[in-house]
Amino acid sequence: MDSHNLFLTKATYRLLRAEYGAALIVAAVVALAHVGQIRWPVFIGMFVYIDVIGYLPGAVAYRRARGGGISRRFYVLYNSTHSLLSAGAVAGAWCLLVRPEWALLALPIHLCGDRAIFGNFLKPFGLSFEPVTHPAYKELVKHFGILPDLKAEDSRVQLAALEQYHETGRTRARIKFVHEDPPRGSAAAA
């Protein structure tokens, strides 16, 4: 993924999840090293507020809508509570208003666990609230999947366009793939 290609391959997705897995292990080891000093009601509260405020309202709305569209506010709630930035703000406020404590490790344990174990990252508005493969993504994977088997000197494959447009509040994507054979007589055509 880069600033012009905002998607992950299976390999880069696994590597990103592995990074969060390493952070999860570090946070869990530190918590275990201080298990006797953790105030468990605070730990549990910090762990569950993320989903009670951020996930459950959207999950209920999604099920009531039977997989149909739901309000963007549920995405905003989810993304706000499942952000390392908001977790840092909560931890900072707790340290200032209450006290620094090991129970705050519940925050990175929850967020890193969501990403490493379940593969859940922030939710874009144009996708289903619950994980469902988008048809445009299926098409991208279908065509992108041929790239590793091609050698640059044998052919040029380029993603010619990925256009997103909005129709009645939902994002749809149109993908056009172009495959061009090398010019005849070139070293690559031989």
N, C-alpha and C positions, 0 to 999 in steps of 0.2 A: 504494500500500500504506500502511496505517496500522495502529495497534495493534488495531483491530477487524476489519480486512480484510486478512488475511495472504496476499495473492496479488498478482501483478503483471500488468499488461496488457502487450501487445506493446511499446507505446511506453515504458512505465516500465522494462521489462526491458532494452530497447535503451539507454535513458539510463543505467541502472545499469552495463551493460557498457561503455558509453562512458567513464564515470568511471574504471573499472578500466583501460580502454585508455589513458587519459591518464596514469595512474600508471605503467603499464607502459612507456610512451614515456619518461617522466622517468627511471625506473630504468635503462632501456636506454641512454639518452643519457649518464647519469652513469657507467655501466659503460664505455661506449665512450670517454668522456673520460679514463678511468683504466685503459684496457685493458693498458697496460704494467706496471701495478702490481698487477694481479690475479693471485693464485696460483691457477692453473687447476685443480689437483687439489682444492683446497678449494671453489672455485666449483662444479665438477661434483658433488662430494659433497653440497654444500648443495642443489643443484638436484634431484638424484635421490633423496635420502633420503625426501623428501616422498611420492613415489609408491612407492618400494620398501617403505616401512613402512606407508603409509596407503592406497594404491590397489591395488597388485598382490595382496595377500592376499584382499581382497574380490572383486576381478575373477576370480581363480582359483576362489574358492568359488562365485561366481555362475554361472560357466560349468559347474562340476561339478554344480551344482543344476539346470542346464538352465533357468535363468530363474526357478526357484522361490525360496522364501524362504531367506535365509541368516541366520546369527547376527547379533545387534545389535552384537556386538563389532567386526565389520568396518566398520559405520557409525561407531562411536566412533573406531576407528583412523583412518578417512578424515577425519572431522571434526576430530579432534585435530591431525593433521598438516597439514591444509589450512586452518588457522586463522591469521589474522594475529597473534592473541595468542600462539599457540605459536611461530610464526616469530620474533616479537619476543623471546620467552623464550630461544629457541635462540641468536639473535643476541646478546642480552645476556650469556648465559652464555659464549659464545665470546669476546666482548670482554673479559670478566673473567678467564677462564681461559687464553686464548691471546693474543689481541690484536684490536683493532679493525682491520678490513681491508675492502677493496673487494669481495672475493669474496662477502661476505655479501649483496651485491645480488642474488645468485641467488635468495634467498628471495622478495623481492617480485616479481622477474621471473617466477618460477614461478607464484606465487599469482595475480598480476594477469593473467598470460597465460591461466591456466585459466579465469578469470572473463571476461576480455575476448574472447579468441579462441574458446574452446570453450563458453562459457556455463555452465561448471560451478561451482556454488556448494556449500554444505554439503548433506549428504544426510539428509533426514528418515527416521525409521524406517519409516513407513507406505508409502514408495515403493520401487520397484525400485532395486537398487543401481546398475544401469546405466540410462541414460535410456530410459524407456518411458512413454508418456502414460497416466496413470491414467484409468479410465473416469469417475470422478466429476469429474475436471478437464475431460474432453471435454464432459461435460454442462454444467459451469459456463461454459465458453467458448461453447458453443452458445447458451445463454440470455443470457450476459453480452454476447455479440457483437451483440445487437440494440439494446443501450442507446445506442450512439452515434448511431443513426438516429432515435431518439425525442427529441422536445422535451419539456421538463419541463411546458410548458403544455398539451401534447396528451394526456399520459397519465402516470400514476405507475407506475413499475415498481420493485418492491422485492425484494430478496433476503430472503424471509421466514424461512428457516432454513437453516443449514448445521450439521447435527448430525454429530458424529463419535462413533463408538462402536468399541469393540474387540471383535473376535471371534477367538478362538484366536490372539491375539498379532498380528493384522494389523489395520490401520486401514481402515475402510470409511467412506465418506461418503454421506449421504443429503441431497439438495439439493431444496428446494422453492422454486419461483419463483412469485410472485404478480404478475399484471398487473391493475391496476384502472383502468377508464376514469373520467374526471372526471364529477362529477354533472351531469345534464342541466340546461341553463339557465345553466351557468357560462360564463364568458368562454372558458375552454379548450375547452368542448364545442362552441362555435359555429363 
